[in-house]
Amino acid sequence: MMCRKLSLMTPYIQVLPCVRIWSDKCSSKYGRRRPFILAGSLMISVAVTIIGFSADIGYLLGDADEDHRNFKGT
């Protein structure tokens, strides 16, 4: 169980220090953190939308017809 928790935390352990360094060096007129918050929220919005349409995207990329449900999107 501990191994699973650690594997889920690995992206955060690797990515967050880099993002913190970049944001500390950022000199935007909107502040140091706001551009990163905006970019992160936009990426999460796109990811959630893709997850919602994953069955349809899989079908378009060549999944077999018997594996495709008739449910379209959200």
PQR file of N, CA, C, O and H, with PARSE charges and radii, in Angstrom:
ATOM      1  N   MET A   1       0.818  -1.189   0.000 -0.4000 1.5000
ATOM      2  CA  MET A   1       0.000   0.000   0.000 -0.0000 2.0000
ATOM      3  C   MET A   1       0.865   1.259   0.000  0.5500 1.7000
ATOM      4  O   MET A   1       0.537   2.245  -0.659 -0.5500 1.4000
ATOM      5  N   MET A   2       1.952   1.219   0.728 -0.4000 1.5000
ATOM      6  CA  MET A   2       2.853   2.371   0.789 -0.0000 2.0000
ATOM      7  C   MET A   2       3.486   2.628  -0.567  0.5500 1.7000
ATOM      8  O   MET A   2       3.712   3.776  -0.948 -0.5500 1.4000
ATOM      9  H   MET A   2       2.219   0.418   1.263  0.4000 1.0000
ATOM     10  N   CYS A   3       3.775   1.545  -1.302 -0.4000 1.5000
ATOM     11  CA  CYS A   3       4.380   1.682  -2.625 -0.0000 2.0000
ATOM     12  C   CYS A   3       3.435   2.403  -3.580  0.5500 1.7000
ATOM     13  O   CYS A   3       3.871   3.221  -4.389 -0.5500 1.4000
ATOM     14  H   CYS A   3       3.591   0.612  -0.992  0.4000 1.0000
ATOM     15  N   ARG A   4       2.144   2.101  -3.487 -0.4000 1.5000
ATOM     16  CA  ARG A   4       1.159   2.754  -4.344 -0.0000 2.0000
ATOM     17  C   ARG A   4       1.075   4.248  -4.042  0.5500 1.7000
ATOM     18  O   ARG A   4       1.013   5.068  -4.958 -0.5500 1.4000
ATOM     19  H   ARG A   4       1.790   1.436  -2.830  0.4000 1.0000
ATOM     20  N   LYS A   5       1.073   4.597  -2.766 -0.4000 1.5000
ATOM     21  CA  LYS A   5       1.027   6.011  -2.391 -0.0000 2.0000
ATOM     22  C   LYS A   5       2.260   6.740  -2.891  0.5500 1.7000
ATOM     23  O   LYS A   5       2.165   7.877  -3.353 -0.5500 1.4000
ATOM     24  H   LYS A   5       1.123   3.931  -2.022  0.4000 1.0000
ATOM     25  N   LEU A   6       3.412   6.099  -2.804 -0.4000 1.5000
ATOM     26  CA  LEU A   6       4.646   6.713  -3.260 -0.0000 2.0000
ATOM     27  C   LEU A   6       4.646   6.889  -4.773  0.5500 1.7000
ATOM     28  O   LEU A   6       5.129   7.901  -5.279 -0.5500 1.4000
ATOM     29  H   LEU A   6       3.489   5.175  -2.428  0.4000 1.0000
ATOM     30  N   SER A   7       4.106   5.910  -5.499 -0.4000 1.5000
ATOM     31  CA  SER A   7       4.075   6.029  -6.955 -0.0000 2.0000
ATOM     32  C   SER A   7       3.113   7.127  -7.408  0.5500 1.7000
ATOM     33  O   SER A   7       3.334   7.749  -8.447 -0.5500 1.4000
ATOM     34  H   SER A   7       3.713   5.088  -5.087  0.4000 1.0000
ATOM     35  N   LEU A   8       2.058   7.371  -6.646 -0.4000 1.5000
ATOM     36  CA  LEU A   8       1.145   8.459  -6.984 -0.0000 2.0000
ATOM     37  C   LEU A   8       1.753   9.819  -6.670  0.5500 1.7000
ATOM     38  O   LEU A   8       1.390  10.819  -7.289 -0.5500 1.4000
ATOM     39  H   LEU A   8       1.878   6.866  -5.802  0.4000 1.0000
ATOM     40  N   MET A   9       2.664   9.863  -5.723 -0.4000 1.5000
ATOM     41  CA  MET A   9       3.298  11.115  -5.333 -0.0000 2.0000
ATOM     42  C   MET A   9       4.508  11.454  -6.185  0.5500 1.7000
ATOM     43  O   MET A   9       4.984  12.587  -6.126 -0.5500 1.4000
ATOM     44  H   MET A   9       2.959   9.051  -5.219  0.4000 1.0000
ATOM     45  N   THR A  10       5.025  10.521  -6.975 -0.4000 1.5000
ATOM     46  CA  THR A  10       6.247  10.746  -7.738 -0.0000 2.0000
ATOM     47  C   THR A  10       6.171  11.952  -8.659  0.5500 1.7000
ATOM     48  O   THR A  10       7.127  12.727  -8.686 -0.5500 1.4000
ATOM     49  H   THR A  10       4.638   9.600  -7.023  0.4000 1.0000
ATOM     50  N   PRO A  11       5.092  12.168  -9.422 -0.5600 1.5000
ATOM     51  CA  PRO A  11       5.060  13.374 -10.260  0.2800 2.0000
ATOM     52  C   PRO A  11       5.154  14.663  -9.453  0.5500 1.7000
ATOM     53  O   PRO A  11       5.794  15.623  -9.883 -0.5500 1.4000
ATOM     54  N   TYR A  12       4.528  14.685  -8.302 -0.4000 1.5000
ATOM     55  CA  TYR A  12       4.585  15.884  -7.464 -0.0000 2.0000
ATOM     56  C   TYR A  12       5.980  16.095  -6.902  0.5500 1.7000
ATOM     57  O   TYR A  12       6.464  17.224  -6.819 -0.5500 1.4000
ATOM     58  H   TYR A  12       4.009  13.905  -7.953  0.4000 1.0000
ATOM     59  N   ILE A  13       6.623  14.997  -6.517 -0.4000 1.5000
ATOM     60  CA  ILE A  13       7.969  15.095  -5.954 -0.0000 2.0000
ATOM     61  C   ILE A  13       8.947  15.608  -7.006  0.5500 1.7000
ATOM     62  O   ILE A  13       9.883  16.334  -6.672 -0.5500 1.4000
ATOM     63  H   ILE A  13       6.231  14.080  -6.585  0.4000 1.0000
ATOM     64  N   GLN A  14       8.744  15.242  -8.271 -0.4000 1.5000
ATOM     65  CA  GLN A  14       9.676  15.624  -9.327 -0.0000 2.0000
ATOM     66  C   GLN A  14       9.334  16.969  -9.953  0.5500 1.7000
ATOM     67  O   GLN A  14      10.240  17.733 -10.287 -0.5500 1.4000
ATOM     68  H   GLN A  14       7.984  14.652  -8.542  0.4000 1.0000
ATOM     69  N   VAL A  15       8.067  17.274 -10.118 -0.4000 1.5000
ATOM     70  CA  VAL A  15       7.657  18.461 -10.870 -0.0000 2.0000
ATOM     71  C   VAL A  15       7.568  19.709  -9.999  0.5500 1.7000
ATOM     72  O   VAL A  15       7.990  20.785 -10.422 -0.5500 1.4000
ATOM     73  H   VAL A  15       7.331  16.654  -9.847  0.4000 1.0000
ATOM     74  N   LEU A  16       7.036  19.584  -8.812 -0.4000 1.5000
ATOM     75  CA  LEU A  16       6.812  20.769  -7.987 -0.0000 2.0000
ATOM     76  C   LEU A  16       8.072  21.575  -7.664  0.5500 1.7000
ATOM     77  O   LEU A  16       8.008  22.804  -7.695 -0.5500 1.4000
ATOM     78  H   LEU A  16       6.693  18.710  -8.468  0.4000 1.0000
ATOM     79  N   PRO A  17       9.196  20.961  -7.360 -0.5600 1.5000
ATOM     80  CA  PRO A  17      10.386  21.792  -7.132  0.2800 2.0000
ATOM     81  C   PRO A  17      10.788  22.614  -8.352  0.5500 1.7000
ATOM     82  O   PRO A  17      11.222  23.759  -8.217 -0.5500 1.4000
ATOM     83  N   CYS A  18      10.645  22.032  -9.541 -0.4000 1.5000
ATOM     84  CA  CYS A  18      10.969  22.774 -10.768 -0.0000 2.0000
ATOM     85  C   CYS A  18      10.018  23.949 -10.965  0.5500 1.7000
ATOM     86  O   CYS A  18      10.450  25.053 -11.297 -0.5500 1.4000
ATOM     87  H   CYS A  18      10.293  21.103  -9.651  0.4000 1.0000
ATOM     88  N   VAL A  19       8.733  23.715 -10.762 -0.4000 1.5000
ATOM     89  CA  VAL A  19       7.751  24.783 -10.925 -0.0000 2.0000
ATOM     90  C   VAL A  19       7.976  25.877  -9.886  0.5500 1.7000
ATOM     91  O   VAL A  19       7.820  27.060 -10.186 -0.5500 1.4000
ATOM     92  H   VAL A  19       8.382  22.819 -10.493  0.4000 1.0000
ATOM     93  N   ARG A  20       8.333  25.495  -8.690 -0.4000 1.5000
ATOM     94  CA  ARG A  20       8.614  26.499  -7.661 -0.0000 2.0000
ATOM     95  C   ARG A  20       9.809  27.363  -8.035  0.5500 1.7000
ATOM     96  O   ARG A  20       9.784  28.577  -7.832 -0.5500 1.4000
ATOM     97  H   ARG A  20       8.460  24.534  -8.446  0.4000 1.0000
ATOM     98  N   ILE A  21      10.843  26.756  -8.573 -0.4000 1.5000
ATOM     99  CA  ILE A  21      12.021  27.529  -8.994 -0.0000 2.0000
ATOM    100  C   ILE A  21      11.650  28.487 -10.111  0.5500 1.7000
ATOM    101  O   ILE A  21      12.039  29.654 -10.089 -0.5500 1.4000
ATOM    102  H   ILE A  21      10.864  25.770  -8.738  0.4000 1.0000
ATOM    103  N   TRP A  22      10.882  27.987 -11.108 -0.4000 1.5000
ATOM    104  CA  TRP A  22      10.472  28.847 -12.236 -0.0000 2.0000
ATOM    105  C   TRP A  22       9.592  29.993 -11.751  0.5500 1.7000
ATOM    106  O   TRP A  22       9.741  31.128 -12.205 -0.5500 1.4000
ATOM    107  H   TRP A  22      10.565  27.039 -11.126  0.4000 1.0000
ATOM    108  N   SER A  23       8.678  29.700 -10.833 -0.4000 1.5000
ATOM    109  CA  SER A  23       7.781  30.758 -10.367 -0.0000 2.0000
ATOM    110  C   SER A  23       8.520  31.781  -9.508  0.5500 1.7000
ATOM    111  O   SER A  23       8.170  32.962  -9.516 -0.5500 1.4000
ATOM    112  H   SER A  23       8.557  28.778 -10.465  0.4000 1.0000
ATOM    113  N   ASP A  24       9.526  31.345  -8.777 -0.4000 1.5000
ATOM    114  CA  ASP A  24      10.309  32.297  -7.983 -0.0000 2.0000
ATOM    115  C   ASP A  24      11.116  33.238  -8.875  0.5500 1.7000
ATOM    116  O   ASP A  24      11.373  34.382  -8.501 -0.5500 1.4000
ATOM    117  H   ASP A  24       9.810  30.387  -8.770  0.4000 1.0000
ATOM    118  N   LYS A  25      11.514  32.760 -10.051 -0.4000 1.5000
ATOM    119  CA  LYS A  25      12.293  33.587 -10.978 -0.0000 2.0000
ATOM    120  C   LYS A  25      11.408  34.400 -11.928  0.5500 1.7000
ATOM    121  O   LYS A  25      11.909  35.242 -12.673 -0.5500 1.4000
ATOM    122  H   LYS A  25      11.305  31.831 -10.355  0.4000 1.0000
ATOM    123  N   CYS A  26      10.112  34.154 -11.904 -0.4000 1.5000
ATOM    124  CA  CYS A  26       9.186  34.829 -12.811 -0.0000 2.0000
ATOM    125  C   CYS A  26       9.004  36.294 -12.385  0.5500 1.7000
ATOM    126  O   CYS A  26       8.855  36.603 -11.203 -0.5500 1.4000
ATOM    127  H   CYS A  26       9.705  33.470 -11.299  0.4000 1.0000
ATOM    128  N   SER A  27       9.022  37.171 -13.372 -0.4000 1.5000
ATOM    129  CA  SER A  27       8.825  38.602 -13.072 -0.0000 2.0000
ATOM    130  C   SER A  27       7.714  39.164 -13.956  0.5500 1.7000
ATOM    131  O   SER A  27       7.900  40.150 -14.669 -0.5500 1.4000
ATOM    132  H   SER A  27       9.143  36.920 -14.332  0.4000 1.0000
ATOM    133  N   SER A  28       6.568  38.519 -13.890 -0.4000 1.5000
ATOM    134  CA  SER A  28       5.411  38.937 -14.675 -0.0000 2.0000
ATOM    135  C   SER A  28       4.722  40.119 -14.006  0.5500 1.7000
ATOM    136  O   SER A  28       4.833  40.317 -12.796 -0.5500 1.4000
ATOM    137  H   SER A  28       6.417  37.718 -13.311  0.4000 1.0000
ATOM    138  N   LYS A  29       4.016  40.892 -14.807 -0.4000 1.5000
ATOM    139  CA  LYS A  29       3.271  42.011 -14.219 -0.0000 2.0000
ATOM    140  C   LYS A  29       2.077  41.521 -13.392  0.5500 1.7000
ATOM    141  O   LYS A  29       1.491  42.288 -12.628 -0.5500 1.4000
ATOM    142  H   LYS A  29       3.926  40.730 -15.790  0.4000 1.0000
ATOM    143  N   TYR A  30       1.722  40.241 -13.546 -0.4000 1.5000
ATOM    144  CA  TYR A  30       0.617  39.658 -12.783 -0.0000 2.0000
ATOM    145  C   TYR A  30       1.093  38.991 -11.500  0.5500 1.7000
ATOM    146  O   TYR A  30       0.284  38.438 -10.756 -0.5500 1.4000
ATOM    147  H   TYR A  30       2.199  39.618 -14.166  0.4000 1.0000
ATOM    148  N   GLY A  31       2.362  39.035 -11.240 -0.4000 1.5000
ATOM    149  CA  GLY A  31       2.914  38.431 -10.032 -0.0000 2.0000
ATOM    150  C   GLY A  31       3.714  37.189 -10.360  0.5500 1.7000
ATOM    151  O   GLY A  31       3.854  36.798 -11.519 -0.5500 1.4000
ATOM    152  H   GLY A  31       3.019  39.484 -11.846  0.4000 1.0000
ATOM    153  N   ARG A  32       4.233  36.582  -9.311 -0.4000 1.5000
ATOM    154  CA  ARG A  32       5.075  35.410  -9.518 -0.0000 2.0000
ATOM    155  C   ARG A  32       4.269  34.123  -9.629  0.5500 1.7000
ATOM    156  O   ARG A  32       4.674  33.214 -10.353 -0.5500 1.4000
ATOM    157  H   ARG A  32       4.119  36.900  -8.370  0.4000 1.0000
ATOM    158  N   ARG A  33       3.159  34.020  -8.947 -0.4000 1.5000
ATOM    159  CA  ARG A  33       2.418  32.756  -8.887 -0.0000 2.0000
ATOM    160  C   ARG A  33       1.207  32.703  -9.824  0.5500 1.7000
ATOM    161  O   ARG A  33       0.850  31.629 -10.308 -0.5500 1.4000
ATOM    162  H   ARG A  33       2.830  34.759  -8.359  0.4000 1.0000
ATOM    163  N   ARG A  34       0.581  33.837 -10.080 -0.4000 1.5000
ATOM    164  CA  ARG A  34      -0.670  33.837 -10.846 -0.0000 2.0000
ATOM    165  C   ARG A  34      -0.550  33.241 -12.247  0.5500 1.7000
ATOM    166  O   ARG A  34      -1.454  32.507 -12.647 -0.5500 1.4000
ATOM    167  H   ARG A  34       0.871  34.709  -9.686  0.4000 1.0000
ATOM    168  N   PRO A  35       0.508  33.507 -13.020 -0.5600 1.5000
ATOM    169  CA  PRO A  35       0.594  32.859 -14.342  0.2800 2.0000
ATOM    170  C   PRO A  35       0.651  31.337 -14.256  0.5500 1.7000
ATOM    171  O   PRO A  35       0.110  30.648 -15.120 -0.5500 1.4000
ATOM    172  N   PHE A  36       1.298  30.812 -13.228 -0.4000 1.5000
ATOM    173  CA  PHE A  36       1.392  29.366 -13.070 -0.0000 2.0000
ATOM    174  C   PHE A  36       0.072  28.775 -12.604  0.5500 1.7000
ATOM    175  O   PHE A  36      -0.280  27.664 -12.999 -0.5500 1.4000
ATOM    176  H   PHE A  36       1.738  31.372 -12.526  0.4000 1.0000
ATOM    177  N   ILE A  37      -0.655  29.492 -11.780 -0.4000 1.5000
ATOM    178  CA  ILE A  37      -1.984  29.041 -11.356 -0.0000 2.0000
ATOM    179  C   ILE A  37      -2.923  29.011 -12.559  0.5500 1.7000
ATOM    180  O   ILE A  37      -3.688  28.061 -12.723 -0.5500 1.4000
ATOM    181  H   ILE A  37      -0.369  30.395 -11.459  0.4000 1.0000
ATOM    182  N   LEU A  38      -2.871  30.040 -13.396 -0.4000 1.5000
ATOM    183  CA  LEU A  38      -3.714  30.077 -14.593 -0.0000 2.0000
ATOM    184  C   LEU A  38      -3.363  28.953 -15.560  0.5500 1.7000
ATOM    185  O   LEU A  38      -4.253  28.265 -16.059 -0.5500 1.4000
ATOM    186  H   LEU A  38      -2.249  30.811 -13.262  0.4000 1.0000
ATOM    187  N   ALA A  39      -2.070  28.758 -15.829 -0.4000 1.5000
ATOM    188  CA  ALA A  39      -1.658  27.696 -16.751 -0.0000 2.0000
ATOM    189  C   ALA A  39      -2.048  26.321 -16.207  0.5500 1.7000
ATOM    190  O   ALA A  39      -2.517  25.466 -16.958 -0.5500 1.4000
ATOM    191  H   ALA A  39      -1.347  29.317 -15.423  0.4000 1.0000
ATOM    192  N   GLY A  40      -1.858  26.111 -14.924 -0.4000 1.5000
ATOM    193  CA  GLY A  40      -2.228  24.829 -14.327 -0.0000 2.0000
ATOM    194  C   GLY A  40      -3.718  24.561 -14.378  0.5500 1.7000
ATOM    195  O   GLY A  40      -4.141  23.438 -14.651 -0.5500 1.4000
ATOM    196  H   GLY A  40      -1.477  26.805 -14.314  0.4000 1.0000
ATOM    197  N   SER A  41      -4.517  25.584 -14.118 -0.4000 1.5000
ATOM    198  CA  SER A  41      -5.963  25.386 -14.155 -0.0000 2.0000
ATOM    199  C   SER A  41      -6.459  25.137 -15.580  0.5500 1.7000
ATOM    200  O   SER A  41      -7.403  24.373 -15.781 -0.5500 1.4000
ATOM    201  H   SER A  41      -4.173  26.497 -13.897  0.4000 1.0000
ATOM    202  N   LEU A  42      -5.835  25.773 -16.563 -0.4000 1.5000
ATOM    203  CA  LEU A  42      -6.211  25.504 -17.955 -0.0000 2.0000
ATOM    204  C   LEU A  42      -5.839  24.074 -18.363  0.5500 1.7000
ATOM    205  O   LEU A  42      -6.610  23.404 -19.049 -0.5500 1.4000
ATOM    206  H   LEU A  42      -5.069  26.394 -16.400  0.4000 1.0000
ATOM    207  N   MET A  43      -4.661  23.611 -17.943 -0.4000 1.5000
ATOM    208  CA  MET A  43      -4.264  22.240 -18.267 -0.0000 2.0000
ATOM    209  C   MET A  43      -5.178  21.223 -17.603  0.5500 1.7000
ATOM    210  O   MET A  43      -5.505  20.201 -18.206 -0.5500 1.4000
ATOM    211  H   MET A  43      -4.035  24.156 -17.386  0.4000 1.0000
ATOM    212  N   ILE A  44      -5.593  21.487 -16.380 -0.4000 1.5000
ATOM    213  CA  ILE A  44      -6.512  20.579 -15.691 -0.0000 2.0000
ATOM    214  C   ILE A  44      -7.869  20.569 -16.386  0.5500 1.7000
ATOM    215  O   ILE A  44      -8.488  19.511 -16.501 -0.5500 1.4000
ATOM    216  H   ILE A  44      -5.328  22.317 -15.890  0.4000 1.0000
ATOM    217  N   SER A  45      -8.344  21.722 -16.851 -0.4000 1.5000
ATOM    218  CA  SER A  45      -9.622  21.793 -17.565 -0.0000 2.0000
ATOM    219  C   SER A  45      -9.575  20.973 -18.846  0.5500 1.7000
ATOM    220  O   SER A  45     -10.524  20.256 -19.164 -0.5500 1.4000
ATOM    221  H   SER A  45      -7.841  22.581 -16.758  0.4000 1.0000
ATOM    222  N   VAL A  46      -8.482  21.076 -19.576 -0.4000 1.5000
ATOM    223  CA  VAL A  46      -8.332  20.295 -20.814 -0.0000 2.0000
ATOM    224  C   VAL A  46      -8.277  18.800 -20.486  0.5500 1.7000
ATOM    225  O   VAL A  46      -8.895  17.994 -21.181 -0.5500 1.4000
ATOM    226  H   VAL A  46      -7.711  21.658 -19.318  0.4000 1.0000
ATOM    227  N   ALA A  47      -7.549  18.428 -19.443 -0.4000 1.5000
ATOM    228  CA  ALA A  47      -7.434  17.019 -19.072 -0.0000 2.0000
ATOM    229  C   ALA A  47      -8.782  16.430 -18.659  0.5500 1.7000
ATOM    230  O   ALA A  47      -9.099  15.301 -19.032 -0.5500 1.4000
ATOM    231  H   ALA A  47      -7.047  19.083 -18.878  0.4000 1.0000
ATOM    232  N   VAL A  48      -9.570  17.172 -17.902 -0.4000 1.5000
ATOM    233  CA  VAL A  48     -10.885  16.685 -17.474 -0.0000 2.0000
ATOM    234  C   VAL A  48     -11.810  16.531 -18.685  0.5500 1.7000
ATOM    235  O   VAL A  48     -12.589  15.580 -18.756 -0.5500 1.4000
ATOM    236  H   VAL A  48      -9.312  18.090 -17.599  0.4000 1.0000
ATOM    237  N   THR A  49     -11.725  17.455 -19.623 -0.4000 1.5000
ATOM    238  CA  THR A  49     -12.533  17.345 -20.834 -0.0000 2.0000
ATOM    239  C   THR A  49     -12.138  16.125 -21.654  0.5500 1.7000
ATOM    240  O   THR A  49     -13.003  15.417 -22.167 -0.5500 1.4000
ATOM    241  H   THR A  49     -11.092  18.227 -19.566  0.4000 1.0000
ATOM    242  N   ILE A  50     -10.847  15.876 -21.781 -0.4000 1.5000
ATOM    243  CA  ILE A  50     -10.377  14.698 -22.519 -0.0000 2.0000
ATOM    244  C   ILE A  50     -10.822  13.417 -21.824  0.5500 1.7000
ATOM    245  O   ILE A  50     -11.218  12.463 -22.493 -0.5500 1.4000
ATOM    246  H   ILE A  50     -10.143  16.452 -21.365  0.4000 1.0000
ATOM    247  N   ILE A  51     -10.766  13.379 -20.504 -0.4000 1.5000
ATOM    248  CA  ILE A  51     -11.212  12.196 -19.775 -0.0000 2.0000
ATOM    249  C   ILE A  51     -12.705  11.961 -20.011  0.5500 1.7000
ATOM    250  O   ILE A  51     -13.135  10.815 -20.141 -0.5500 1.4000
ATOM    251  H   ILE A  51     -10.444  14.154 -19.961  0.4000 1.0000
ATOM    252  N   GLY A  52     -13.490  13.022 -20.067 -0.4000 1.5000
ATOM    253  CA  GLY A  52     -14.919  12.887 -20.303 -0.0000 2.0000
ATOM    254  C   GLY A  52     -15.251  12.293 -21.659  0.5500 1.7000
ATOM    255  O   GLY A  52     -16.249  11.588 -21.808 -0.5500 1.4000
ATOM    256  H   GLY A  52     -13.141  13.953 -19.962  0.4000 1.0000
ATOM    257  N   PHE A  53     -14.418  12.575 -22.643 -0.4000 1.5000
ATOM    258  CA  PHE A  53     -14.647  12.078 -23.995 -0.0000 2.0000
ATOM    259  C   PHE A  53     -13.692  10.951 -24.366  0.5500 1.7000
ATOM    260  O   PHE A  53     -13.477  10.700 -25.551 -0.5500 1.4000
ATOM    261  H   PHE A  53     -13.607  13.148 -22.522  0.4000 1.0000
ATOM    262  N   SER A  54     -13.115  10.270 -23.385 -0.4000 1.5000
ATOM    263  CA  SER A  54     -12.096   9.262 -23.670 -0.0000 2.0000
ATOM    264  C   SER A  54     -12.630   8.086 -24.489  0.5500 1.7000
ATOM    265  O   SER A  54     -11.915   7.565 -25.345 -0.5500 1.4000
ATOM    266  H   SER A  54     -13.290  10.474 -22.422  0.4000 1.0000
ATOM    267  N   ALA A  55     -13.864   7.659 -24.245 -0.4000 1.5000
ATOM    268  CA  ALA A  55     -14.426   6.549 -25.023 -0.0000 2.0000
ATOM    269  C   ALA A  55     -14.575   6.946 -26.492  0.5500 1.7000
ATOM    270  O   ALA A  55     -14.264   6.158 -27.385 -0.5500 1.4000
ATOM    271  H   ALA A  55     -14.444   8.081 -23.549  0.4000 1.0000
ATOM    272  N   ASP A  56     -15.045   8.153 -26.736 -0.4000 1.5000
ATOM    273  CA  ASP A  56     -15.196   8.611 -28.111 -0.0000 2.0000
ATOM    274  C   ASP A  56     -13.849   8.807 -28.794  0.5500 1.7000
ATOM    275  O   ASP A  56     -13.700   8.486 -29.973 -0.5500 1.4000
ATOM    276  H   ASP A  56     -15.297   8.793 -26.011  0.4000 1.0000
ATOM    277  N   ILE A  57     -12.878   9.325 -28.071 -0.4000 1.5000
ATOM    278  CA  ILE A  57     -11.538   9.516 -28.631 -0.0000 2.0000
ATOM    279  C   ILE A  57     -10.913   8.162 -28.948  0.5500 1.7000
ATOM    280  O   ILE A  57     -10.278   7.998 -29.990 -0.5500 1.4000
ATOM    281  H   ILE A  57     -12.999   9.585 -27.113  0.4000 1.0000
ATOM    282  N   GLY A  58     -11.092   7.196 -28.054 -0.4000 1.5000
ATOM    283  CA  GLY A  58     -10.581   5.853 -28.310 -0.0000 2.0000
ATOM    284  C   GLY A  58     -11.210   5.239 -29.542  0.5500 1.7000
ATOM    285  O   GLY A  58     -10.523   4.588 -30.330 -0.5500 1.4000
ATOM    286  H   GLY A  58     -11.607   7.330 -27.208  0.4000 1.0000
ATOM    287  N   TYR A  59     -12.494   5.433 -29.720 -0.4000 1.5000
ATOM    288  CA  TYR A  59     -13.175   4.909 -30.903 -0.0000 2.0000
ATOM    289  C   TYR A  59     -12.628   5.559 -32.171  0.5500 1.7000
ATOM    290  O   TYR A  59     -12.420   4.882 -33.178 -0.5500 1.4000
ATOM    291  H   TYR A  59     -13.052   5.961 -29.080  0.4000 1.0000
ATOM    292  N   LEU A  60     -12.395   6.865 -32.124 -0.4000 1.5000
ATOM    293  CA  LEU A  60     -11.847   7.559 -33.287 -0.0000 2.0000
ATOM    294  C   LEU A  60     -10.420   7.126 -33.604  0.5500 1.7000
ATOM    295  O   LEU A  60      -9.990   7.186 -34.756 -0.5500 1.4000
ATOM    296  H   LEU A  60     -12.564   7.415 -31.307  0.4000 1.0000
ATOM    297  N   LEU A  61      -9.690   6.691 -32.586 -0.4000 1.5000
ATOM    298  CA  LEU A  61      -8.310   6.254 -32.792 -0.0000 2.0000
ATOM    299  C   LEU A  61      -8.198   4.773 -33.133  0.5500 1.7000
ATOM    300  O   LEU A  61      -7.092   4.251 -33.273 -0.5500 1.4000
ATOM    301  H   LEU A  61     -10.040   6.642 -31.650  0.4000 1.0000
ATOM    302  N   GLY A  62      -9.331   4.095 -33.266 -0.4000 1.5000
ATOM    303  CA  GLY A  62      -9.285   2.725 -33.764 -0.0000 2.0000
ATOM    304  C   GLY A  62      -9.706   1.635 -32.822  0.5500 1.7000
ATOM    305  O   GLY A  62      -9.434   0.468 -33.106 -0.5500 1.4000
ATOM    306  H   GLY A  62     -10.229   4.520 -33.152  0.4000 1.0000
ATOM    307  N   ASP A  63     -10.355   1.937 -31.714 -0.4000 1.5000
ATOM    308  CA  ASP A  63     -10.872   0.874 -30.860 -0.0000 2.0000
ATOM    309  C   ASP A  63     -11.915   0.070 -31.627  0.5500 1.7000
ATOM    310  O   ASP A  63     -12.589   0.592 -32.516 -0.5500 1.4000
ATOM    311  H   ASP A  63     -10.576   2.884 -31.483  0.4000 1.0000
ATOM    312  N   ALA A  64     -12.037  -1.200 -31.274 -0.4000 1.5000
ATOM    313  CA  ALA A  64     -13.013  -2.062 -31.928 -0.0000 2.0000
ATOM    314  C   ALA A  64     -14.425  -1.585 -31.617  0.5500 1.7000
ATOM    315  O   ALA A  64     -14.680  -1.035 -30.545 -0.5500 1.4000
ATOM    316  H   ALA A  64     -11.490  -1.624 -30.552  0.4000 1.0000
ATOM    317  N   ASP A  65     -15.336  -1.797 -32.553 -0.4000 1.5000
ATOM    318  CA  ASP A  65     -16.712  -1.324 -32.415 -0.0000 2.0000
ATOM    319  C   ASP A  65     -17.424  -1.984 -31.244  0.5500 1.7000
ATOM    320  O   ASP A  65     -18.262  -1.349 -30.604 -0.5500 1.4000
ATOM    321  H   ASP A  65     -15.129  -2.244 -33.423  0.4000 1.0000
ATOM    322  N   GLU A  66     -17.107  -3.262 -30.943 -0.4000 1.5000
ATOM    323  CA  GLU A  66     -17.796  -3.931 -29.843 -0.0000 2.0000
ATOM    324  C   GLU A  66     -17.355  -3.387 -28.482  0.5500 1.7000
ATOM    325  O   GLU A  66     -18.059  -3.570 -27.489 -0.5500 1.4000
ATOM    326  H   GLU A  66     -16.426  -3.778 -31.463  0.4000 1.0000
ATOM    327  N   ASP A  67     -16.201  -2.723 -28.426 -0.4000 1.5000
ATOM    328  CA  ASP A  67     -15.754  -2.129 -27.170 -0.0000 2.0000
ATOM    329  C   ASP A  67     -16.332  -0.735 -26.978  0.5500 1.7000
ATOM    330  O   ASP A  67     -16.230  -0.182 -25.883 -0.5500 1.4000
ATOM    331  H   ASP A  67     -15.629  -2.574 -29.233  0.4000 1.0000
ATOM    332  N   HIS A  68     -16.929  -0.156 -27.995 -0.4000 1.5000
ATOM    333  CA  HIS A  68     -17.436   1.225 -27.933 -0.0000 2.0000
ATOM    334  C   HIS A  68     -18.888   1.225 -27.477  0.5500 1.7000
ATOM    335  O   HIS A  68     -19.726   0.497 -28.009 -0.5500 1.4000
ATOM    336  H   HIS A  68     -17.012  -0.605 -28.884  0.4000 1.0000
ATOM    337  N   ARG A  69     -19.159   2.045 -26.493 -0.4000 1.5000
ATOM    338  CA  ARG A  69     -20.542   2.202 -26.022 -0.0000 2.0000
ATOM    339  C   ARG A  69     -21.197   3.313 -26.821  0.5500 1.7000
ATOM    340  O   ARG A  69     -20.508   4.122 -27.442 -0.5500 1.4000
ATOM    341  H   ARG A  69     -18.478   2.636 -26.061  0.4000 1.0000
ATOM    342  N   ASN A  70     -22.502   3.357 -26.812 -0.4000 1.5000
ATOM    343  CA  ASN A  70     -23.228   4.391 -27.525 -0.0000 2.0000
ATOM    344  C   ASN A  70     -23.266   5.719 -26.768  0.5500 1.7000
ATOM    345  O   ASN A  70     -23.723   6.729 -27.304 -0.5500 1.4000
ATOM    346  H   ASN A  70     -23.062   2.700 -26.308  0.4000 1.0000
ATOM    347  N   PHE A  71     -22.792   5.716 -25.536 -0.4000 1.5000
ATOM    348  CA  PHE A  71     -22.785   6.921 -24.725 -0.0000 2.0000
ATOM    349  C   PHE A  71     -21.788   7.901 -25.298  0.5500 1.7000
ATOM    350  O   PHE A  71     -20.621   7.559 -25.489 -0.5500 1.4000
ATOM    351  H   PHE A  71     -22.421   4.896 -25.100  0.4000 1.0000
ATOM    352  N   LYS A  72     -22.236   9.135 -25.581 -0.4000 1.5000
ATOM    353  CA  LYS A  72     -21.382  10.156 -26.178 -0.0000 2.0000
ATOM    354  C   LYS A  72     -21.098  11.265 -25.165  0.5500 1.7000
ATOM    355  O   LYS A  72     -22.000  12.002 -24.767 -0.5500 1.4000
ATOM    356  H   LYS A  72     -23.184   9.413 -25.427  0.4000 1.0000
ATOM    357  N   GLY A  73     -19.862  11.371 -24.765 -0.4000 1.5000
ATOM    358  CA  GLY A  73     -19.438  12.487 -23.922 -0.0000 2.0000
ATOM    359  C   GLY A  73     -20.025  12.432 -22.520  0.5500 1.7000
ATOM    360  O   GLY A  73     -20.285  11.360 -21.974 -0.5500 1.4000
ATOM    361  H   GLY A  73     -19.129  10.773 -25.089  0.4000 1.0000
ATOM    362  N   THR A  74     -20.224  13.609 -21.959 -0.4000 1.5000
ATOM    363  CA  THR A  74     -20.708  13.678 -20.588 -0.0000 2.0000
ATOM    364  C   THR A  74     -22.190  13.896 -20.535  0.5500 1.7000
ATOM    365  O   THR A  74     -22.763  13.978 -19.449 -0.5500 1.4000
ATOM    366  H   THR A  74     -20.012  14.480 -22.403  0.4000 1.0000
TER
END
